Amino acid sequence: MDLNTLRQFLAVARLEHLSGAAAELRVAQPSLSRSIARLEAELGAPLFDRAGRLQLNDTGRLFRDHVERAIGELEAGRRAVAESLSGGAGSVRLASETFLPLTGPLNAFTAAHPDVELRLHQMAPAEMERALLAQEVDLCLASQPVAADRTESAVVAVEPVWLATPLGHRLAAAGRVSVEDLAEEPFVTTRPGQWQRRLLDRLLTERNRVPRIVCETDETAATFALVTAGIGVCLFPEIARTTWAIPGVAWAAIDDPHCTRTLSLHWTDGDRLPAAARLMRAQILEWDWTGA
């Protein structure tokens, strides 16, 4: 049971797709299949269900959790040794769905700690859970819960979410709108699972309505372009409204106390975070997000 085989198993477990994992790992699929088969033989139990689509079974999930912890510990040890030998300032690996809210804290951090190497990773919250457990990242900033075991978290900001409309739209001059006003509106929004889509779905389903979605995109610039073109309306957080002066977009507050975005910082084993990661954590937690 060598380390390479365990890393291969984690890739197959995450993707539940042999050819996709083989492509990601840059190995031949037959070779990868043999590695997984040898691992299962060594453990004395199948790790995947193979009836139809490949799926991780209960035994596989149990083993995956242990493997992620083991590899995470090895990675933490490797970094600790490297930083001890180099005597340098170390590095921070930070993941986020979007880095727009982090521009202020990152600018302040790099000014105060110019020798620290920053490695930024854009990923969805589901990816963050795996990356935290495998210690592939030190910190994650997310707009929705990250439910990984053995993680700690802190809310850093709660900001209102606004409705963006074309200038000539019937709600453009409203200033404030009700959720009922949105029921028949065409929405440009993100794919299912992203925070904007979750919020939109929740606001309307609580009132027994279904959102009218005309476009799904995760490209912020494209979303604004589609709104200005009159294709639909969209939900955006306060930081987008105050940071981007977008011509052709009008903003309206939404009359619902829960129409907000909550940003939370997540990490594992806080006492064992590398020194540079602890500095970054403090920078983010102590940042004045009201002025971000």
C-alpha positions as CSV (number, residue, x, y, z in Angstrom):
1,M,0.0,0.0,0.0
2,D,2.2,2.8,-1.3
3,L,1.6,6.5,-1.2
4,N,1.1,6.8,-5.0
5,T,-1.6,4.1,-4.9
6,L,-3.4,6.0,-2.1
7,R,-3.3,9.2,-4.1
8,Q,-4.7,7.4,-7.1
9,F,-7.5,6.0,-4.9
10,L,-8.4,9.5,-3.7
11,A,-8.6,10.8,-7.3
12,V,-10.9,7.9,-8.3
13,A,-13.0,8.3,-5.1
14,R,-13.5,12.0,-5.7
15,L,-14.4,11.7,-9.4
16,E,-16.0,8.3,-9.3
17,H,-14.8,8.0,-12.9
18,L,-11.8,5.9,-13.9
19,S,-11.1,7.5,-17.2
20,G,-11.5,11.0,-15.7
21,A,-9.1,10.1,-12.8
22,A,-6.6,8.5,-15.2
23,A,-6.6,11.7,-17.3
24,E,-6.1,13.9,-14.2
25,L,-3.3,11.7,-12.9
26,R,-1.8,11.3,-16.4
27,V,-1.7,7.5,-16.2
28,A,-3.2,4.8,-18.4
29,Q,-6.6,3.7,-17.4
30,P,-5.8,0.0,-17.4
31,S,-2.8,0.7,-15.1
32,L,-5.1,2.7,-12.8
33,S,-7.7,-0.1,-12.7
34,R,-5.0,-2.6,-11.7
35,S,-3.8,-0.3,-8.9
36,I,-7.3,0.0,-7.5
37,A,-7.9,-3.7,-7.8
38,R,-4.6,-4.5,-6.0
39,L,-5.6,-2.0,-3.2
40,E,-9.0,-3.7,-2.8
41,A,-7.4,-7.1,-2.7
42,E,-4.9,-6.0,-0.1
43,L,-7.8,-4.6,2.0
44,G,-9.9,-7.6,1.4
45,A,-13.0,-5.6,0.4
46,P,-14.3,-3.7,-2.6
47,L,-14.2,0.0,-2.3
48,F,-16.5,0.8,-5.2
49,D,-19.8,-0.4,-6.6
50,R,-19.4,-1.3,-10.2
51,A,-23.0,-2.0,-11.2
52,G,-23.5,0.7,-13.8
53,R,-21.7,3.9,-12.9
54,L,-18.6,3.6,-10.7
55,Q,-19.6,4.7,-7.2
56,L,-17.7,4.8,-3.9
57,N,-19.4,2.4,-1.4
58,D,-19.6,2.6,2.4
59,T,-16.3,0.8,2.9
60,G,-14.7,3.1,0.3
61,R,-16.0,6.2,2.1
62,L,-14.7,4.9,5.4
63,F,-11.3,4.2,3.9
64,R,-11.2,7.5,2.0
65,D,-11.6,9.5,5.3
66,H,-8.7,7.7,6.8
67,V,-6.5,8.1,3.7
68,E,-7.3,11.9,3.5
69,R,-6.3,12.3,7.1
70,A,-3.1,10.3,6.7
71,I,-2.0,12.2,3.5
72,G,-2.9,15.5,5.1
73,E,-0.6,14.7,8.1
74,L,2.2,13.7,5.7
75,E,1.8,17.0,3.8
76,A,1.8,19.0,7.0
77,G,5.0,17.2,8.1
78,R,6.7,17.9,4.8
79,R,5.9,21.6,5.0
80,A,7.0,21.8,8.6
81,V,10.4,20.3,7.7
82,A,10.8,22.4,4.6
83,E,10.1,25.6,6.5
84,S,12.4,24.6,9.3
85,L,15.3,23.9,6.9
86,S,14.8,27.0,4.8
87,G,14.3,29.4,7.8
88,G,12.1,31.3,5.5
89,A,8.7,33.0,6.0
90,G,6.8,30.1,4.6
91,S,3.7,30.0,2.4
92,V,-0.1,30.2,2.7
93,R,-2.5,28.3,0.5
94,L,-5.9,30.1,0.4
95,A,-9.0,28.9,-1.4
96,S,-12.1,30.9,-2.2
97,E,-15.1,30.9,-4.5
98,T,-14.1,34.4,-5.6
99,F,-11.2,36.6,-4.6
100,L,-13.0,40.0,-4.9
101,P,-13.8,40.2,-1.2
102,L,-10.2,39.3,-0.3
103,T,-8.4,42.0,-2.3
104,G,-8.2,44.3,0.7
105,P,-6.9,41.7,3.2
106,L,-4.5,40.2,0.6
107,N,-3.1,43.7,-0.2
108,A,-2.5,44.4,3.5
109,F,-1.0,41.0,4.1
110,T,1.5,41.1,1.3
111,A,2.5,44.6,2.3
112,A,3.1,43.4,5.9
113,H,4.7,40.1,5.0
114,P,6.4,40.4,1.6
115,D,8.4,37.2,2.0
116,V,5.4,34.9,2.5
117,E,4.5,33.0,-0.6
118,L,0.8,33.1,-1.5
119,R,-0.9,30.3,-3.3
120,L,-4.5,31.1,-4.3
121,H,-7.0,28.4,-5.4
122,Q,-10.4,29.2,-6.7
123,M,-12.8,26.3,-5.9
124,A,-16.4,25.5,-4.9
125,P,-17.2,24.7,-1.2
126,A,-17.6,21.0,-2.0
127,E,-14.0,21.0,-3.3
128,M,-12.9,22.9,-0.2
129,E,-14.1,20.2,2.1
130,R,-11.8,17.7,0.4
131,A,-8.9,20.1,0.1
132,L,-9.0,21.0,3.8
133,L,-9.0,17.4,4.9
134,A,-6.2,16.5,2.6
135,Q,-4.3,19.6,3.8
136,E,-4.0,20.8,0.2
137,V,-5.1,24.3,1.4
138,D,-4.7,26.0,4.8
139,L,-7.6,28.4,4.7
140,C,-10.9,28.6,2.8
141,L,-13.2,31.6,2.5
142,A,-16.7,30.4,1.5
143,S,-20.2,31.9,0.9
144,Q,-21.9,28.7,2.1
145,P,-21.2,26.0,4.7
146,V,-18.1,23.9,4.4
147,A,-19.1,20.7,6.3
148,A,-15.7,18.9,6.6
149,D,-15.0,17.1,9.8
150,R,-12.4,18.4,12.2
151,T,-12.6,22.0,10.8
152,E,-13.0,25.2,12.6
153,S,-14.7,28.3,11.2
154,A,-15.6,31.9,11.9
155,V,-18.0,34.3,10.2
156,V,-16.1,37.3,8.9
157,A,-18.9,39.2,7.1
158,V,-22.6,39.3,6.5
159,E,-23.5,41.6,3.6
160,P,-26.8,42.5,2.0
161,V,-27.6,41.1,-1.4
162,W,-29.1,43.5,-4.0
163,L,-31.2,43.1,-7.1
164,A,-29.4,44.3,-10.3
165,T,-31.8,45.3,-13.1
166,P,-31.4,47.1,-16.5
167,L,-31.9,50.8,-16.3
168,G,-35.2,50.8,-18.1
169,H,-36.6,47.9,-16.0
170,R,-39.9,48.4,-14.2
171,L,-38.1,48.0,-10.8
172,A,-35.1,50.1,-11.7
173,A,-36.4,53.2,-9.8
174,A,-38.1,51.3,-7.0
175,G,-35.2,51.6,-4.4
176,R,-36.7,48.6,-2.5
177,V,-38.6,45.6,-3.8
178,S,-40.4,42.7,-2.2
179,V,-39.6,39.0,-3.0
180,E,-43.1,38.8,-4.5
181,D,-42.0,41.4,-7.0
182,L,-39.4,39.0,-8.3
183,A,-41.6,36.0,-8.8
184,E,-42.2,36.5,-12.5
185,E,-38.9,38.2,-13.4
186,P,-36.4,36.4,-15.7
187,F,-33.2,35.7,-13.8
188,V,-29.6,35.5,-15.0
189,T,-28.0,33.4,-12.2
190,T,-25.4,30.8,-11.3
191,R,-25.6,27.1,-11.7
192,P,-27.3,25.0,-8.9
193,G,-25.1,24.7,-5.8
194,Q,-23.6,28.2,-6.0
195,W,-24.7,30.6,-3.3
196,Q,-26.6,33.0,-5.5
197,R,-28.7,30.2,-6.9
198,R,-29.3,28.7,-3.4
199,L,-30.4,32.1,-2.2
200,L,-32.7,32.7,-5.2
201,D,-34.3,29.3,-4.8
202,R,-34.8,29.7,-1.1
203,L,-36.4,33.1,-1.3
204,L,-39.0,32.0,-3.9
205,T,-39.6,28.5,-2.7
206,E,-40.4,29.8,0.8
207,R,-43.3,31.6,-1.0
208,N,-44.2,28.5,-3.1
209,R,-42.8,30.0,-6.2
210,V,-40.3,28.7,-8.7
211,P,-37.6,31.1,-10.1
212,R,-37.9,31.9,-13.8
213,I,-34.3,31.3,-14.9
214,V,-33.3,32.3,-18.5
215,C,-29.5,31.9,-18.2
216,E,-27.1,30.1,-15.9
217,T,-23.5,31.4,-15.9
218,D,-20.7,31.8,-13.4
219,E,-18.9,34.6,-15.4
220,T,-19.5,37.8,-13.5
221,A,-18.7,40.1,-16.4
222,A,-21.0,38.1,-18.6
223,T,-23.8,38.3,-16.0
224,F,-23.6,42.1,-15.9
225,A,-23.5,42.3,-19.7
226,L,-26.7,40.2,-19.9
227,V,-28.4,42.4,-17.3
228,T,-27.5,45.6,-19.1
229,A,-28.7,44.0,-22.4
230,G,-32.1,43.5,-20.8
231,I,-32.0,39.7,-20.8
232,G,-32.8,39.4,-17.1
233,V,-32.2,40.5,-13.5
234,C,-29.7,39.1,-11.0
235,L,-28.7,39.0,-7.4
236,F,-25.4,40.5,-6.4
237,P,-23.7,41.1,-3.0
238,E,-23.0,44.5,-1.6
239,I,-19.4,44.4,-2.5
240,A,-20.2,44.1,-6.2
241,R,-22.5,47.1,-6.0
242,T,-19.9,49.3,-4.3
243,T,-16.8,48.0,-6.2
244,W,-18.0,48.0,-9.8
245,A,-19.5,51.1,-11.3
246,I,-21.4,49.3,-14.0
247,P,-23.2,51.6,-16.5
248,G,-26.6,50.3,-17.5
249,V,-27.3,48.6,-14.1
250,A,-29.8,49.8,-11.5
251,W,-29.8,48.5,-7.9
252,A,-32.7,47.8,-5.6
253,A,-32.7,46.5,-2.0
254,I,-34.7,43.4,-1.4
255,D,-37.2,43.5,1.5
256,D,-36.2,40.3,3.2
257,P,-34.0,40.2,6.3
258,H,-32.4,37.0,5.2
259,C,-31.4,38.2,1.7
260,T,-27.7,38.3,2.7
261,R,-24.4,36.6,1.9
262,T,-22.4,35.2,4.8
263,L,-18.7,34.9,4.3
264,S,-16.9,32.4,6.6
265,L,-13.3,31.4,7.0
266,H,-12.5,27.7,7.5
267,W,-9.4,25.8,8.6
268,T,-8.3,22.6,10.2
269,D,-6.2,22.0,13.3
270,G,-5.8,25.6,14.2
271,D,-3.0,25.1,16.6
272,R,-1.0,23.2,14.0
273,L,-1.4,25.7,11.1
274,P,1.9,26.9,9.7
275,A,3.0,30.3,11.1
276,A,2.3,32.1,7.8
277,A,-1.2,30.6,7.7
278,R,-1.9,31.8,11.2
279,L,-0.8,35.3,10.2
280,M,-3.1,35.2,7.2
281,R,-6.0,33.9,9.4
282,A,-5.5,36.8,11.8
283,Q,-5.4,39.3,8.9
284,I,-8.7,38.0,7.5
285,L,-10.5,37.7,10.9
286,E,-9.3,41.1,12.1
287,W,-10.1,42.9,8.8
288,D,-12.7,45.7,8.8
289,W,-15.1,44.1,6.4
290,T,-17.6,47.0,6.7
291,G,-15.1,49.0,4.6
292,A,-14.0,46.1,2.3
